[in-house]
Amino acid sequence: MAVVRLLVLSLLHAYVLGLQPTIISQQASNPPHGEQSPLETGNLSFPWSRLRLPRYIIPLHYHILVHPNLTSLRFTGSVTIQIDVQNNTNWVVLHSKDLQISKATILDQNLAHLSEQVLPCLHNPAHEQIGIFSPRVLNSGQKYFLYIEFGAELVEGFHGFYRSTYRTSSGERRTLASTHFEPTSARMAFPCFDEPSFKANFSVRIRRSPEYISLSNMPIVKTVEVDSGLLEDQYSASVKMSTYLVAFVVCDFKSVTATTSSGVQVSIYADPEKWSQTHYALEVAVKMLDFYEEYFNIFYPLPKQDLIAIPDFQSGAMENWGLTTYREISLLYDPHVSSVSDKLWVTMVIGHELAHQWFGNLVTMKWWNDIWLNEGFARYMEYIAVEATYPELQVEEYLLHTCFAAFGHDSLNSSRPISSPAESPTHINEMFDTVSYDKGACILHMLRHFLSEEVFQSGLVRYLRKYSYRNAQNQDLWDSLTNTCSEEDFVSGKHCYNREQSHKNSYLFAGEHLDLTTMMNTWTLQKGVPLVIVKRVGPRLFLKQVRFLRTALPSDPNWSTLQHGYLWHIPLTYKVDTSSTIHKHLMTTHTDSVYVGEEVSWVKVNADMTGYYVVHYEDGGWEALAKLLRENHTALSYKDRTHLIHNAFQLVTAGYLPLNKALDIIGYLQVETHTVPLLQGLGYLEFFYRVNEKRGDVELLHKFRMHILHFFRGVIDQQTWSDEGSMSTRRLRSEVLSLACHLDDPPCVEGARRRFEDWLQSNGSLKLPTDVTDTVYAIGAQDDHGWASLLHVYEISQSAAQKNKILFALTSSRDTSKLYRLLDLGLEGQVIRTQDLSTLILLVARNPKGHHIAWHFVKKNWSKLVEKLQLSSTSIRHILVGTTGQFTYPEEYTEVKLFFESIREQASQLRAPQIALDNMQKNILWMQRNLQTLKNWLNERTYGG
């Protein structure tokens, strides 16, 4: 059947192209002599006014031919789309953006043209749509073929069909062409029905010069020679999928290949001089595919999976089915310069993209409002997959911080529900944020622990099987996890938790019947984080839930408005000192209570922080826990200890806890031996230090510096300049030495300087310990010769990991002229690639000498930044929030607000400006409430020096 199908498709292409004799490789805007004359447009007006496409024409199969010319930097192509018409119409409306349409025609099922003339093509640029008019009615229930020829530039940028370059070690610059379509950029490469629910099959042909190779989602069936010595790679038809997952690349890369247990061919591609850095990714990808096939109990449906490192790439990676694309730093691993953190990053990103092959590709959200069904799952599956395949990387230690990041965003009023309306491309792009990824992952983590691993996993398998090659929404996931027992495939009678059948549930949570949909709607359809306030009265624990906000106090006039209508169904867990059991209770009302017993001396709520909520202990509760940490901290797990530290400082920001109490809670850290709580406590002190560093209070900074170095002296002195130890040990070493050197700790600075000088004298041949390389570079960058030497190495380095470490060091210079020079290089885009521009700006902003420089650079070059990075990109979002993130003066707030008002037309389309303003408001309030307390606390702790 496959051979017959291929023959039919070949004949179709030949017939269409025979009737429309065009040399595809020439510019589509200049059709050859002898073409049909176009049909007059007359008084035709665009037939469709909505952003979303009409539902009465369904694409079934795309036949795409593209030829990217890497000399002229243009591409030409044609697409034949088999469509199913479900209402009588004269119009076909589909997406196209920045494509020059040279020809459009429609054929019936017998391949007969419906018109002797080229059909009119109307454009609606505001909606990125074209309308093609047929003088003959397209009849409901019939199938037709829409044929379009087009051309465009291979754009500079990161979306659509774009060009990328890399430099060889000899200095030669080479060009490649690559695609990035998610969420709404397939329309920049070929006219299409560019919405996720319009799934179809895709047959791709790519023309190229012989010195290049091409890649697409599927394997090549054959390669034929065509005009002018060009080769045409013809790919097998894809499975049914959404347009944003289509991909093609033309390049001169090399690859390394292996095969999974089930026979899937896995290949890693990179530029030829980076081929040696591909081997770790190959090992990871094979392991991950094997793991996911077993975990989901569904075979990966394609015969191959390619992973390719693209030199210019804005996001971390993209899950195109069968051809996943990556930033070089996210795929390439060089053991000589890549740190253990770099290794973990590569492992997690590959785990994320390969999880998407099931969550997102096999089953896709119906619309972008539920993008968390793709991204939240992929983010969470990173942790499950890496923990299973690479336990030595201790990835579970990082999940807490993913949830802390979500809390930080979600406790501002500018947050949004996980499932939010999104219609325009700008709003859709904004959905790719902390809420979709991190909060999505954290509520899944809560749900997994709530339902049990077995129930959670079997529900996911049920969901993936039922909706394979289809689209799904929130409710479909809840139904699959609760199993209504009405589907023949899954009648086990074991897990029936929906509202209608709750009376016969065999599953109970803490003795309560469960309506999972109602519960989870409170987490996905409303924004924010719940705060559970705990008060011990005799044998009972009294509970109250409110919305947790870091920019408002209960005494504020608008408090009741901000709280109105918020209620969560919270799966509470808690531990007590008299039992090793983790107790459970489902809190569905604003107030509640549980019995714990008179003999209990302490209670820790949210055991191991599996729940997505903050906890405040009233009436001596915090004192009891602080005492426990001082006297017997190992009575609590490292996750519980970390959670207490995090919650305490968040409650300070929100006005529930005095700062000195939170600082007293981390007083036990001198006896802490686990990396995660140690770094959590140290991280807050570092944050407070860096914020005040930008305020320039010399006396405060001196006392703060002395306190940190004295208090953590033992931990600092334990660190070695090596790569020895477990993942956790190495992570601690990297963070602690970085901070100690930033605080000008003499032994640290001397150790780093000596190693930098040895490295320089060896002309870079000396191998530095990878975990401390960025610290060594940062100290070396403080003098002119060291800085210039590092910039030279940055220019010629073939390692993305090394370049990242050098960029960190270069931006740590205290010479402002060097910071200005770096920003100019970033804007120019040659030495420092445009993909790294947002990172560069944020690194400069992190520097106490550079935070205003970075912000003024953003204001001055705003239009250029938007042009280079795209208004709704994560890069612009990070720039706006990151450059203002440590502003603490009301005058700075006013300045930023005025700038946002000056770009009101653009700012009104984005959430980022309001997030930035909320964040600054939070900082200003923190200083007003806590700065004097911090000074008093430090004054009580005076150290020599």
N, C-alpha and C positions, 0 to 999 in steps of 0.2 A: 504493500500500500504506500509506503514512504516513497518508493521509486516512482510509482505512478503519479503521486501528488507532486513530486519535484518536476516531472515532465510537463504536467499541466501548467504549473507556475511558469516554467520556462517558455512554453508556447504563448502564455498570456503576455509575458514581457515582450516577446518577439512581435506579437501581433500589435500591441499598443505602440511599440516603438516603430514598427513598420509603417503604421498609419500616420505616425507623427515623426517623420525622419529628422531627428535632431542629434547632433554630435554632443553628447552629454558633457564631454570634457571642456567644451568652449563655454564662454560666459552665457548664462541662461538669459541675461537681459538683451542679448543680440541673437534672436532666432534666425536660422539660415533662410535664404531666399526660397520661395515656393511654399511657404507655410499657408495654412488656411487663414483667411482674413477674420479678424475678431468680429463678434456680434456686437452691434451697437448697444451701448448701455442705456441710451434714451433717458427716460426720467426715473430710472431705477433708484431706489433708496435702500440703505442697508436694512435687511429684513428683521433684525433681532436686536433687542435693546438691553438684554440682561447680561451680567458677567458670566453666568453659567450657561453652557451650551444647551440647546434644545435636546430633549430626550428621544425624539422621534426618528433620529438617524443613528444607527449603531454601527461602529466599525467592527469588522470581523477579522480582516487580514490586511496587513500593510506589506507592500513589496517596495523596498527602498533601495535606490541606487545613489551613491554619493561618490564624488571625486574631489577630495581636498588637494589643491595644488599648493605644495609647500614652497614653491618659488614665488608665485603671484600672490600667495596668502589669501586666496579665494577658494570657495568650494561651489560646485554645481551639483545638481541632482534631479531626480524625479521620484515621485511616489505614486503608486497605484494602490488605492484603498478599496477593498471590497466592503460595501456598506449594505446594511439591512434597513430598508425604509419602512417605518411603522405608521406613518400618516401621509396622505397625499400632499405633495409639496413641489414647488418649483425651485427650492433653494437648498443648498447644502452649506451650513455654517460650521466652521471649524477654526482652529487656532493657527495663527501665523504671526511671527514677530520679526521684523527687520529682514524679511526675505523678499527678494525681487521675484515675483511670480511672472513667468514669461508665457505660460500656457496652461489652460485648464480645459478639460473635456470630460464627458461622462459617457460610459458605455453600458449597454444592457448586458444581461447574462450571456447573450450570444456574441458578445464583444462587438456589437454594432454601435456606432456613434449615434447619440440622440440628436446631434446637430451637425450640420456640415461646416459650421463655423466655430472658431475658438470661443469659448464661453466667457461672458463678462465675469470679472472678479472684483468685487467691491471690498474696500478695506475699512475697518473700524479700529484705528490704532489705539484708541483709549482702552478698548477691551481686548486688544491683541487678537482680533478675529478677522477672518475673511468670509465673504459670502459669495458662492458661485451659483449663478443663475442658469437654470435649464429652461429653454423655451417649451420643452415638452414636460408634462407633469411626471414626477417620479411617483409611481403607484405604491400604495400601502401593501405590504406583504411581499414585495419584490426586492431582489438584490441587484445592485449595480456596481460598476467599477468607476471610481473617481480618479482621474489621472491628472497630475500637476507637475510641471517643470519649474524649477526655482534655482536661485543662486544667491550668494551672499559673501561677505568677507569672513575669513577666519578671524574672529574678533580678538582684541586684547581684552583680557578679563578672565573670568572664571566660570562663566555660564554659557549654555548653548554649546555650539561647536566652536572651540576656541584654539588658539595657537599657544604653544608653550616652547620654551627654549632651554637648552642646557649648554654648558661650556665644558669642553674637554680639557684635560691637563695641559695640552699644548696651546690652549687659548682659543680654539675654533668654536664658534657658536653654531649649534645645530638646532633645527626646528622639528617639532612634532605637532600633530593635531589630536585633540582629545575632546571628549564631551563631558558635560555635567548638566543633567536635566532637572534634578529635583530642586524645587517642587514644580516650577512652571516654565521650564526652559527648553523642553523638547521642541516646542513651537519655533525656537530659534534655529533649529537644524533641519526640520522638515515640517510641512503643514500636517496637522494631526488633531485629533480629538483629545486634547491635553488635560484630561481630568482622570483621577485615579479609578473611577468606576467604569470607564470605557476600556475594559481589558480586551486585548486582541492578540493575534499571532503576528509575528514579524519575520519577514524574510529579507535579509540584508545582503547587498552586494557593494563592495568597496573597490574603487579603482585607485591604483597607486603606481608609482615608479618602482622599478625592480630593486632599487637599493633600500627600500623600506619593507616593513611587514605591516599587516593590518590585523586588528583584533575586534571581535564583537561578542555578543552574548553567547552565541552558539559556536560549535566547531565549523571549520571550513569544509565544505563538501568537495569543491574543486577550485582550481585557479586556471584561468584561461587568458591568453594574450589577446588584447584588443588593439585599437588604433594607436599609432605613434609609439609602439613599444611599451604601452601601458599594460599592466596586469590587472585582472579583475578577480578578486576573491569572492566566491559565492558561498554563503553560509546556509546551514540547514535552518529550517523554520523553527522559530522559538516556541516555547510553551505560551499559554495565554497569560498576558501580563499587562501592566499599566505602562503608558508611554514614558513616564519618568525613569523607568528602569532600563530603557534601551541605551546602549552605549556602543561607541566605536572609537578606535584609536588607530592612527597611522604614525609609525615611529621606526627607529632603527635599533630598538632595544634587544638585549639578550635575556635569556630565561634559564631557569632551573626547574626541573619537573620531577614529580613523584606521583604515586597512586594511592588512593585510600583503600581501606579494607573492602569496600563495596565496588571498587573499580573506577572511581571518579578520578580523572586526570587533573592534578593541581599543578599550576605553573606560577612562578613569581617572575615578573619582568621589571627590569631597571635599565638605566642607561649603561652601556657596556663597561665603563670604568667602575661602576658600583655593583657589578654582578656578584662580587665576593661578599657583599652585605645582604644577599637575599636568602641565605641558607637557613637562618633561624626562622624567618617568616614561613618558609616552606614546611619546616618541621611543625610549626604551630598550626598552620592551616590544615594539614593532614590530620593532626590530632583532633582539632576542633570539629572538622566535618564528621569524623568518626564518632565523636562524643555526641554531637547534635542528632545524628541519625539514630543513635541508641536512645537518647533522652526523649526525643519526640516520637520515636517509633515510626518514623516516616523517612523513607530514603530521599536523599537529595535528588531532585528530579532531572538534573541536566548531566550530560556526559563529562563536562569539564568545569573547572573553576579557575579562572585566571585572576591574579592579584598584581596590580601594576602601580609602580611609584611614579607619579606625575610631578615634574619639577616645579610647576606653577599650579597650586591647588589651594583654594581658600579655606575649605573646611578640613576636618581631620581625615575623612574618608567618605566613600559613597558606595552603596550596596548594589549597584547595577547587577542584575541577575546573570551570574556566570562570568562577569568581568568587573570585579570590584576595583575601584580606583582609590589611591591613597596619596597623602602628602608623603614625601620621602621620610620624614621623621617618624611617621606612623607605620612604616613598613620595613625600613632598612635598619639593620642592626650590625654595628661594627664592634666586635669585642675589645678592640684596642682603645676605643674612645667612648663607646656607649656605656652609660652607667646602669646599675641594676634598676633604677627608676625608668630609664629609657627602655630597658628590656620589658618591664612590666607594661609600659605604655603600648609598645608594639603588640604584646600579647593580648591586651584588653581591646585594642582597636580591631584587631583581626577577629577576636571573639565577638565583638559588637556587629561587625559587618556580616559575618557568617551566620549569626543568629537571625539577621534580617532575611536571609535566604528562605526562612520559614515565616518569621514574623515581619510582614511588610511585603515580601515578594509572593510567597505562596498564598498567604491571606493578607489582604490589603484593606486599610480603612476605607470606608465609603467616601469620606470627604476629609479635608485637612483639619476640620475641627477636632477630629479624633486621632491626630498624628501621634498622640502618646501611645496608642495601640501598637505603633511601629517602634517609636523611639524609647518609650518607657520600658517595653519588654526587652529590646536589644540592650539597653543600658543594664538592666537587671541580669539578663542572661550572661553578660560579660563576667559577672561575679560568680555565678553558678558554674560556668564553663571553665574559667581559669582555676577556680578552687578544685575542680575535679581533675583537670589535666596537668596543672602545674602547682601543686600544693605548696611547694617550696617558696613560691612567690608571696604567700601569706596575704592574698588579695582581700580576705575578709576584713583585714584591718582598715581597708580604705572605704568600705561601704558606709561606715558611720559618717565620714566626711562628705560623702555624696548627699546624705540626708541633712547634714548640717548646712550644706550649701543651699539646699532646697528651703530649709527653715529661714535662712537669711533673706531670701527673696520673698518668700511667701508670708513673712511677718510684716511686710510693708503694704500699705493700702493700695499701692499701684500694681499688686500682683493680679492674677487672673485665675479663673477655674481651669482645671486640666482640660476639660472639654469646653472650648470657647468658639463663638462664631468667627469665621474667617472667610472672606469672599474674594477680596482683591489679592493680586500677587504679593503686594506689600504686606498685607495682614497675614497671608499664608506664610510668608518667610518668617514673620515674627513669631510664629508658633513653634519654631525650632529653638526652644529656650530651656532654661533651668526647670521650668514647670513641667514641660513635656518629658524631658529626659530624667532629671534627678527626682523630682517629686513623683513622677510616674513610676520610677524604679522603686522608690521607698514605699509607696502604697502597695505595690506588688509584694515587696518583702514582708510588709505587715500582713497581707492577705495569705501569703504562703505559710507563715507561722500560725496564723489564725485557723486556717483550714487543715493544716498538716501537709507535709511534703507530698505524701501519697495522693491526697485529694487534689492538691494544686496541680501536680504533674499530670494526673489522669484527666483533669479538666482541660488543661492546655492541649493535650493530645486530641481530645474530643473536639475542641474549638478548631484546631488546625485541620483535622480530617473533614469536618463538616463544611468548612468554608474554603477548602483548597481551590485555587484558581478563581476565587470569588472575592467579594468585598464584605466587610463586617463593620459593626459599630459596637459601642459600649455594651448594649443590652445583650448582644450575641455572646459576648465573653461571659457575662454574669450567668446567662442561661447554660452555657457549656460547663462552667464551674459548678453549677448547682444541679445539673442534669435533671430535667423535668420527668425523665423516665418514660417519655412518650415516643421516643425515637427507637425504631426497631434495632438499630445498630448498637445501642448502648443501654438496653433494658437490663440493668443489673439489680435495680431496686435498692441500691446501696446508698446513693447520695441524691436525695430529692429535697432540695431546700427552698423551693420557691414558695411564694405566698399561698398559692392555691393548695399546695400539698404539704404545708408545714405541719398540719395535724398528724401526718403519718411519717414525719421525718425519723430516719434512723440515726441522724447525726444531730447532736446537741452541743452547743457551746456553753459551758458552765451551767448546764441544765436549762438553757433557754432555746426556744425555737428560733430559727434564723431566717430572715428575709434578706438575702444577700443583695438583691437589687436596691432595695431601700437603703441598706447600709452603705453600699458603695457609691450611690448617688450623692451621699453627703460628702464624699471625698473627691468626686470628679466634677460635680455640677456647681459647687460653691468654692470660692477661693479661700485661702487662709489656712492657718495652723490653729488647732485648739490648744488652749492652756487648761490643764487639769489642776485645780487647787485642792490640796489635800489637807485635812485637819483631823487630827487624832483626838477622839473624845472617849476615854475609857476603852472598852473592847471594840469600838466601831471606828471605821475610817469614813469620815464624811467627805464627799466629793462634789465639786462644782466645776462646770466647764464654761469657759468664756473664749472669745476670739483673742488670740495672742497678737498684740501689735507693739512694735518697737518705736512708734512715732506718736503715741497717745497714751494718756494716763486716765485711770478711772475718774479722776477729778476734773478732767477736761470737759467743757460744755458739749462737745460733739460725741462724747463717749457712747451714749446710748444709741445714737444714730449709727455709729460704726459697728455696734454689736447687734443691731436689730436683725432678726431673722436667721442668725447663725446657730446651728445645732448639728453636731456630728454624732454618729453612732460609733463609739470608740471601743475597740476591743482592748480593754485594760488588762494588763498583767502586773503582778507585783510579787515581791519576795519579802519574807520576814525572817528574823534571826532564829526562830524556833522550828523552821522546816526547810528542807532542801527543795520542796515543791514550788513550781511556778504557778501561782494562783491566777485564775482568769475570771473576768467579769465584763459583760457587754453593757456599756453605759449609753443609754439612748435618750436620756432626759438631761435637763440643765443641772439638776442636783440629784444625788444618789448617795448610797452608803453601802459599805460591806463590813462584815464581821471579821475581825482579825484576832480577837482574844485579848484578855487582860495581861497575859504574861509576855506579850511581844514587846521588845525594847526598841526595835527600829523596823521601819517599813521602807522598801525601795520600790517605787512605782515605775512602770515601763521597763520590765526586766530585759536586760541586754539591748535596750533601745530598739526592740522590734516594732514598736508603734510609732506612728507619725504624730507625736504630740509632745508638748513641753509640760513639765511638772513643777509646781511650786508647793513647798511644804510650809504650812503656817504653824504658829504656836510651838516653836521649839523643834520642829521637824528637821530643819536644816542643821541646827546645833547638834542633834543626835547623830546625823549622818557625818558631820564634820568630825565629831568625836570618834566615830567608827573608823573613818579614814586615818586619823592620827594613831589610833591604838591597834587596829587590825584591818588594814585596808584590803587584804586578800580575802576577807569574808565576802567581798563583792568581786564580780568578774571585772576584767579590764574594761569591757564594754560599759558596764555599769559605772565604773569610776570615771571613764571618759564622759559618759552621759551627764553625770552630776556636775562635772566641771563646765561642760558646755551650757547646761541649763542655768547654772548659777550666774554666769556672766551674761547670758541672754536676758535673764530676769533683772539684772542690774540695768541694762539698757532700757528695758520696758518699765522700770521704776518700781518693781516689786521687792527688790532686795538691795540693801546698801552695798556699795562697792567693797568696803572693808570686810564684809562677811564673805563675799566671793573670793577675795584675796586670801582670807584665812582658810578657806576650803582647800586651796592649792598649797597650803603650808606643809602638807604631808608629803609633797613631791620629792623632798630630799631622801625619802626612803622608797620611792617608787622605782621599780626596775623595768616596768613594761613600757615599750616605746610609745604606744598610742596615747595613754593618759599623760605621759611626760610631755610629749609634743603638743598636746591640746592645751595644757597649762602654760607651757613656754610660749606657745603661739599667741595666747592672749596678751602676755607681757610684751612680746615683740611687737604686736599690733599697737598697743598703747604707746610703746616707745617710738615707733615709726610715725605715728600720728603727731605726737608731741615734737618729734624731730623737725617736722615741717612748720611748727609754730615757733621754734627757735628759743625756747626757754632754757638757757644754758645751765642754770642751777638745777632745775628739775631733771634735765637730761643726765647731768653728771651723777646725781643721786640714783636715778633709775638704772643707769649703766652699772654703777657699783653694786647695786642690789642684785641685778640679774647675774653678774659675774661672780659675786660672792655666794649667792644662794645655790647656783648651779655649778659651783666650782668642781665638785666631785664628778659630776657627769661630764663636764668639759675635759677634765684631766684624764678621764678614762678613754677618750677617743684617740684612735691611731690614724696616721695618714696612710691608709691601706684600703684594700677591697676585701678584707677578710670578714667572715661571720655570716649570719643569717640575713635574710632580706630585711627583717625588722632592725637588726643591729646596724646594718649598712645605711638604712634610711635615717636612723638616729644620728649616726656619725655625720652624714651629709648636712642635715639640718643644724645640728649643734655647732659644728665648726664654722658653718656659714654665718650664723648669728654671732659667734664669739669674735670672728674676724671683723664683722661689721661694727662690733662694739669696741674695736681696737684693743682687744685682749692681747698683750705683748707676746706670750708664747705662741698664740695662734698666728698672729701677723708674721712673726719671725719664721715659723715653720712654713707658712705659705710662700713667703718671699724667697726663702732659700730654695724651695722646690721650683719656683718660677724661674729663678736665675739659672738653675741647672738645666731646666727644659730649654730655655733660650739658647744657652751655650751649646746644646746638642743639636741646634737647628731643628728642633721639634721631634727628633728621633727618640728622645727619652720618653718612656711610657709613664705618664702620670697615673696615680690611682684614680679610676674613673669616677668614684663617688665624691671626690673632693676637687675634681678638676675645675669646676666653675669657681670655687672659692680661691684656688691658686691663681687662676686667671684674673679674678677680680682684684686681688692684691697687686698682681703684676701690672694691671691696667692703670694704677694710680700715678705712674710717672710717664713722661712723654715717650720715652723709648719703648717701654713695655706696651703702651697703648698702640703705638704705630706698628709694632711687631705683630700684635694680635690682629689688628685690622688687615695687615698683609696676609696672615694665615687665613683669616676669614674669607678673603677674596679667592684664594686658591684651593681651599679645603674641598675634598670630595665627600665629606661626611656631614649630613644634616645635624647629627647629634653634637658634633664638635662645633659647628657654626652656631647652634643655639647657646652653647656654653660661652662661646666667645662674645656673642651679642649681649648676653647677661653681663659679662665683665666690662665690655666697652661702655655700656650705659651706666655703670656704677662710678664712672669717673666724677671727681668733684670739680673738674674744669668745665665750666658751662660752655665754653667755645667748642669743646669736643661734643657736647650734647647737641648743640645746634648743628654741627657738621653731620652727625649721625642722622638727625631728622631730615636734613637736606638730601642725604644719600637715600633715605627711605622713600622720599617723595619722588626722587629721580628714577628709582626702581631698577637700577642695573647692579650695583654692588650689593645692595640689600634689596631683595625681591619685594615686589608689591604684596605678595602673600604674607610677608613678615612685617608689613608696615604697622598693623594694629598692635602686634606684640612689641615692636620697637617703641611705639608711643607710650604704651603702658609701662614698659621698663624705665623709660625716661621719667615718667610721672612718679614712679616708685622712689626715685632718687630725691632726697630732700632738697638738692640743688636744682632739680629738674621739674618739680610738679607744676609750677606755674609756667615754665617754659613749654611743657607738653600741652597744657590747656590753651595757651596763647597760640601755639602752632595749630591746634585744632580749629580755633576760631578763624585764624588768618587763612587757612587752607581748606576750609569746610567744603567749598564747591569741588575742589580737586579730589578731596577724599571721597566724596559721594560718587563722583565720576569713576574713580578707580575701584571702589570697593562695593558699590551699590547701596542705596539708601537703607534698605531693610535687612542688610546682611548682619550676621553675628559680629562681624568686624566693626561696623559702625556702632552697634549696640555696646560692645565691649569698650570702645574708645570713649563714648559719652559717659558711661557709668564708671569706667576705670579711671579716667583722668580727673574726675571730680570726686572720686570715692573717699579721699582723705581730706577734703575741704571741711573745715570746722568753724569758720568765722561767718557771721551773718552777712558781711560784706561780700564774701565769695559766693554765697547763696544768691544774693541779689544780682551779682554780675552774671552768673550762669543763667539765671532766670531771664534776664534781659536778652542774653544771646539766643535762648530758645524762642523768645518772642520775636526776635529779628528774623528767625527762619521758620516762622509760624506755619507756613504752608507745608513744609516738610516735617516739622516736629509734630504737627497734629496727626500725622499718619502713623506715628511711632509710639510705643510704650516707653522706650528707653529714656526720653527726657523726664517723664514723671518719676521713673525709677531713680534716676540720678538725683532729682530734687528731693524725693523722699529720703534717700540715703544721706544727703547733706543735712536735711532737717534732723534726722536721727543723730548724726554726729554733733550737731550744734547743741541739741538737747542733752546729749551725753556729757559734753563739756560743762554745760551749765549746772548739771546735777552732780557731777562726779569729780571734776578737776581738783577742787579744793580738798576733797576726801583723799584723792590719790597723793596730793602733796603732803597732807598730814600723815598719811600712812608711811610714806617714804621718810619723812622727818623722824619718825619713831625708830627707823632702822638706819642708823648711820654707820658707815664702814670707813676704814682708813683708805687713803689714796685719793 
